[in-house]
């Protein structure tokens, strides 16, 4: 076969093996090895069990078949079945009762909806925590800017007070701070006409 003839061959997934180039498409199933190799068997079992639960062939509260039965049904080892069951249990779809069986706890859609709700709540809580942290963490630059501004204002007030004292002194009047403020009783007597 020449280089030009090779270009005319239909494109199919290929891989190199120790024995040479290997066509990765199974003739009988039309399924590529990449599909089978790239996806763990326990995921295939999980997907099928999820589908059976969603279609209510396995109902909520009903036990799933035993590990040995599932192993024979799917043509995989008991380790693969245990992994699939463990994953579905962690998702909240199944629940195991030691010494009894593994039961269907919830439909996958219900679990997903619950997860979205929990994820939404967790995200909202994280946002609130962030806002609280921002409230608790002082903005040191803003505080320093305020201190600087207060210091400038204090110097201005001191300067004005000094000039007012000087002005009152030139006019021969006592500076209002030097004179005692009238007490409340004398103020109320003046307003009542006494």
FENJO-V70713 format. One record per residue. N is the residue number from 1. RES is the residue in one letter. SS is DSSP state (a for helix, b for strand, c for the rest). BURIAL is I if it has 24 or more other ideal C-beta (glycine too) atoms within 12 Angstrom, else O. Layout:
BEGIN
{{N & RES & SS & BURIAL} {N & RES & SS & BURIAL}}
END
This chain:
BEGIN
{{1 & X & c & O} {2 & X & c & O} {3 & X & a & O} {4 & X & a & O} {5 & X & a & O} {6 & X & a & O} {7 & X & a & O} {8 & X & c & O} {9 & X & c & O} {10 & X & c & O} {11 & X & c & O} {12 & X & c & O} {13 & X & c & O} {14 & X & b & O} {15 & X & b & O} {16 & X & b & O} {17 & X & b & O} {18 & X & c & O} {19 & X & c & O} {20 & X & b & O} {21 & X & b & O} {22 & X & b & O} {23 & X & b & O} {24 & X & c & O} {25 & X & b & O} {26 & X & c & O} {27 & X & c & O} {28 & X & c & O} {29 & X & c & O} {30 & X & c & O} {31 & X & c & O} {32 & X & b & O} {33 & X & a & O} {34 & X & a & O} {35 & X & a & O} {36 & X & a & O} {37 & X & a & O} {38 & X & a & O} {39 & X & c & O} {40 & X & c & O} {41 & X & a & I} {42 & X & a & I} {43 & X & a & O} {44 & X & a & I} {45 & X & a & I} {46 & X & a & I} {47 & X & a & O} {48 & X & a & I} {49 & X & a & I} {50 & X & a & I} {51 & X & a & O} {52 & X & a & I} {53 & X & a & I} {54 & X & a & O} {55 & X & c & O} {56 & X & c & O} {57 & X & c & O} {58 & X & c & I} {59 & X & c & O} {60 & X & c & I} {61 & X & c & O} {62 & X & c & O} {63 & X & b & O} {64 & X & c & I} {65 & X & c & I} {66 & X & c & O} {67 & X & a & I} {68 & X & a & O} {69 & X & a & O} {70 & X & a & I} {71 & X & a & O} {72 & X & a & O} {73 & X & a & O} {74 & X & a & I} {75 & X & c & O} {76 & X & c & I} {77 & X & c & O} {78 & X & a & O} {79 & X & a & O} {80 & X & a & I} {81 & X & a & I} {82 & X & a & I} {83 & X & a & I} {84 & X & a & I} {85 & X & a & I} {86 & X & a & O} {87 & X & a & I} {88 & X & a & I} {89 & X & a & I} {90 & X & a & O} {91 & X & a & I} {92 & X & c & I} {93 & X & c & I} {94 & X & b & I} {95 & X & b & I} {96 & X & b & O} {97 & X & b & O} {98 & X & c & O} {99 & X & c & O} {100 & X & c & O} {101 & X & b & O} {102 & X & b & I} {103 & X & b & O} {104 & X & b & I} {105 & X & c & I} {106 & X & c & I} {107 & X & c & I} {108 & X & a & I} {109 & X & a & O} {110 & X & a & O} {111 & X & a & I} {112 & X & a & O} {113 & X & a & O} {114 & X & a & O} {115 & X & a & O} {116 & X & a & O} {117 & X & a & O} {118 & X & a & O} {119 & X & a & O} {120 & X & a & O} {121 & X & a & O} {122 & X & a & O} {123 & X & a & O} {124 & X & a & O} {125 & X & a & O} {126 & X & a & O} {127 & X & a & O} {128 & X & a & O} {129 & X & a & O} {130 & X & a & O} {131 & X & a & O} {132 & X & a & O} {133 & X & a & O} {134 & X & a & O} {135 & X & a & O} {136 & X & a & O} {137 & X & c & O} {138 & X & c & O} {139 & X & c & O} {140 & X & a & O} {141 & X & a & O} {142 & X & a & O} {143 & X & a & O} {144 & X & a & O} {145 & X & a & O} {146 & X & a & O} {147 & X & a & O} {148 & X & a & O} {149 & X & a & O} {150 & X & a & O} {151 & X & a & O} {152 & X & a & O} {153 & X & a & O} {154 & X & a & O} {155 & X & a & O} {156 & X & a & O} {157 & X & a & O} {158 & X & a & O} {159 & X & a & O} {160 & X & a & O} {161 & X & a & O} {162 & X & a & O} {163 & X & a & O} {164 & X & a & O} {165 & X & a & O} {166 & X & a & O} {167 & X & a & O} {168 & X & a & O} {169 & X & a & O} {170 & X & a & O} {171 & X & a & O} {172 & X & c & O} {173 & X & c & O} {174 & X & c & O} {175 & X & c & O} {176 & X & c & O} {177 & X & c & O} {178 & X & c & O} {179 & X & c & O} {180 & X & c & O} {181 & X & c & O} {182 & X & c & O} {183 & X & c & O} {184 & X & a & O} {185 & X & a & O} {186 & X & a & O} {187 & X & a & O} {188 & X & a & O} {189 & X & a & O} {190 & X & a & O} {191 & X & a & O} {192 & X & a & O} {193 & X & c & O} {194 & X & c & O}}
END
